[in-house]
Amino acid sequence: MVEYYIPIEQDRKDFGTPAITGEDVQTVTLSIDGWPVTVPQGTSVMRAASTLNIQIPKLCATDSLDAFGSCRLCVVEIEGMRGKPASCTTPVAEGMVVTTENSALKKLRRNVMELYISDHPLDCLTCAVNGDCELQDMAGAVGLRDVRYGFDGENHLNMEKDTSNPYFTFDTSKCIVCSRCVRACEDIQGQHALTVNGRAFESRIVAGDNNFMESECVSCGACVQACPTAALTENSVIEQGTPSHYRITTCAYCGVGCSFRAEMRGDQLVRMVPNKDGKANQGHSCVKGRFAFGYATHKDRMLDPMIRESIDQPWRKVSWDEAITFAANRLTNIRDKHGVNALGGITSSRCTNEETYLVQKLVRGAFGTNNVDTCARVCHSPTGYGLKTTLGESAGTQTFDSVQLADVVIVIGANPTDGHPVFASQLKRRLRAGAKLIVIDPREIDLVNAPHVRAQYHLQLRPGTNVAVLNALAHVIITEGLEDLPFIEERCDIAEYNKWREFIAQPSHAPEVMESETGIPAMLIREAARLYGKAGNGAIYYGLGVTEHSQGSSAVMGIANLAMATGNLGREGVGVNPLRGQNNVQGSCDMGSFPHELPGYRHVSDPAVRALFESEWGVPIDSEPGLRIPNMFDAAIAGRFKALYVQGEDIAQSDPNTQHVEAALSALECLIVQDIFLNETAKFAHVFLPGATFLEKDGTFTNAERRISPVRKVMAPLSGKGDWEATVALSNALGFEMNYSHPSEIMDEIARLTPTFHGVSYEKLDELGSIQWPCNEEAPDGTPTMHIGSFVKGKGSFVVTEYVASEERVNKRFPLILTTGRILSQYNVGAQTRRTDNSQWHTEDVLEIHPLDAEDRGITDGTPVSVGSRAGAVTLQAKISERMQPGVVYTTFHHPVSGTNVITTENSDWATNCPEYKVTAVQVKIAVAQGDWQTRFQKFDEEQQAHLSAATQDGES
């Protein structure tokens, strides 16, 4: 296996301008400094020269941005052309003869560089980016030895620094106004937070009216990465110095799966730089992946195994061997006394494929039961069920790049700018180029009206009516003859289509009839349906606002119906694309984490499939599906379920009806938690096994586009073991032998047993960078676009999706609907991001409430309010907002003390038990005191922290 631990100096090439791509691009041949070169038509002279390893000096140019031509350092001479044109903005031509070096060009470049240096601090020896500065490099490249103008007179050398952003510093005195940061903000991020203020000598870069922190900046880091000087520098570089080497790894936050260079100085991580070769992110990033990695070395990290007899006792720090032995003895005693079905495990979407695979193998092989489930149960299990039923595969259909070919995009139940910001940047780029957007969401997300991007239609539905809206859209398409009949006849089951067509054409699905249910004016639905139905390429992207409903599976199938009916599958620019919330939601499902499926989505009842795994593992596998997470909770409270192993998941904070979850955890005789922090679930545990962050492990993540990407160890596990090693140790202690020396061997086993992974190996990942499954004999390099020519299941299946209103209804006692979501700066339950400077943007969860609802209740901005449902009540601060329609309130769930899931109920999807987080009937009123649950939470938290402190003191005494 190739070890990507590369000196920084070996990877500095920048071609100056972007590559010209396309299937029909013609080539031209020209001469540069006497050397012939053939490049695509439209290529810049600068890039053509760079392909010959002729590096023309430059400052304003970079291959991540379109050419600008402001610095005048890259001038060249071209035979037959007047003057000295900028090579970055001059396209090549057939037969062109270019000279990049002669005495006249050298003199001109030195003169230009003199002007830059005459207004630049000469503190290179003490500058944070000394040795990593393009201005410094270019001064050397043009041979600058003296500045004739001196350094007296008017200059910008004493301008104030902007240190408002916690992650980077803006030193205006070192800015050369090349506009790379402005263009990166506009072209890459699409945010338009930076601009050039003033002209000529007075021109300077500004962020908003005051500073970066108070501007529209989203701290993606594109400006920092683009800056050729020390004007924009990471604070980590200022504090630690420039890095010397790096390894390629994959971000551990959302399901976009961005590739990063973890840049090191010695054994210290200095910065995360988005990898230009990363196929999911193409050199871009967001504030979380780029900057929020400090949690990995946070003081709250748990580094020692701990055990205790009961949760009212202090923890006792022990060795790994003692903790494993203690856990194994407890599990064995429970199994012997109560049977194998009293045991179970939960895998995590934050862990690698290899780790997740081992946990489900442990449960099935060592515990002897199929009682294994995953946190995907509470987010995207309807995606698996719905897409498997209709299209034949439990995954999205496209690459993220595919959106660049879409003509019309539907975003339903997703907030990409907050939840999947790097994909959102790609989407906004396409929208600025002319694609049309339909947003279906109860909340006015940023994409509805963002800088330079505006949705053509915002279908602001009532929460819980997704299926009604999708049926109404399909009704218009069918009754107005907008369906793609040739596609349907060739690719789909006609009998099922005819049955669905008869159903969807019924007058009861007309937008006019559905208007009273959805709250959307009928004409808006008709116009949106026509826009999508007539699109050359129509793409649908959806998120948890689709799946986390009582009809989540029906909504996913409704989306697939819509795509099949319009022929928008099986090519670029179209598709059905779930935006996965966590980094490895797709992978955790692929690895057999559901109680009814073995890896590769094969049912445990299939004797041939079981025989394959039994032969490899050497143990029998139960043919009956095991317990889902909600079933485990119910069985624990009933006294039938006694032991649970949880790796990397915080079910006490993330699962609905918190008080029910806490009752279940309290009833367990053995709870084993493996995590990097003492999370809310671990406070109920008897065994704590310290986990490893993504920086401390080798493995793979699979993102929302089925892209398997390498996770590579940057530092040794701080606790002494990787997560996979702890699982192996527990399995061996239980008598089920696992023998691996490296995670690559686990992937080899996965590949042997899973048809869609047959061609996957660490060697191939090192060669290709990443692979989209299926990767096997039929597709040795992976499958970027699914369902080309035919569906995985053969013929696509239209499914009747009858709209059934949620059982969660408003009434006089609970007149409002609460729906939930995420915010850009925080991630999921916040365990990672709350331990970084991201908390400066989001210090607490608040309740967004419409001004009319607030006025009715006497609520003003910042008022503490009690939010109560049938399940419980908590106190939050109110935020008056017109993003929500009257009758609907909204909050996030990133802070445990907020107790958002105390309010949510146990209502769930009819097919998968995915909780209905998005529809909870509530009442909101001014709070007179903190909620009872929050009071109990704080008391319990104090007790558990005291138990932890006692363990620490014992260890030190």
Buried (B, 14 or more C-beta within 10 A) or exposed (E): EEEBBBEBEEEEEBBBBBEBEEEEEEEBBBBBBEEEBEBBBBBBBBBBBBBBEBBBBBBBBBBBBBBBBBBBBBBBBBEEBEEBBBBBBBBBBEEBBBBBBEEEBEEBBBEBBBEBBBBBBEEBEEBBBBEBBBBBBBBEBBEBEEBEEEEEEEBBBEBEEBBBBBBBBBBBBBBBBBBBBBBBBBBBBBBBBBBBEEEEEEEBBBBBEEBBBEBBBBBBBBBBBBBBBBBBBBBBBBEBBBBBBBBBBBBBBBBBBBBBBBBBBEEEBBBBBBBBEBBBBBBBBBBBBBBBBBBBBBEEBBEBBBBBEEBEEBBBBBEBEEBBBBBBEBBBBBBEEBEBBBBBBBBBBBBBBBBBBBBBBBBBBBBBBBBBBBBBBBBBBBBBBBBBBBBBBBBBBBBBBBBBBBBBBBBBBBBBBBBBBBBBBBBBBBBBEEBBBBBBBBBBBBBBEBBEBEBBBBBBBBBBBBBBBBBBBBBBBBBEEBBBEEBBEEBBBEEBBEBBBEBBBEEEBBBEBBBEBBBBBBEBBBBBBBBBBBBEBBBBBBBBBBBBBBBBBBBBBBBBBBBBBBBBBBBBBBBBBBBBBBBBBBBBBBBBBBBBBBBBBBEBEEEEBBEBBBEEBEBEBBEEBBBBBBBBBBBBBEEBBBBBBBBBBBBBBBBBBBBBBBEBBEBBBBBBBBBBBBBBBBBBBBBBBBBBBBBBBBBBBBBBBBBBBBBBBBBEBBBBBBBBBBBBBBBBBBEBEBEBEBBBEBBBBBBEBBBBBBBBBBEBBBEBBBBBBBBBEEBEEBBBBBBEEEBBBEBBBBBBBEBEBBEBEBEEEBBBBBBBBBBBBBBBBBBBBBBBBBBBBBEEBBBBBBBEBBEEBEBEEEBBBBBBBBBBBBBBBBBBBEBBBBBBBBBBBBBBBBBBBBBBBBBBBBBBBBBBBBBBBBBBEEBEEBBEBBEEBEEBBEEBEEBBEBBBEEEEE
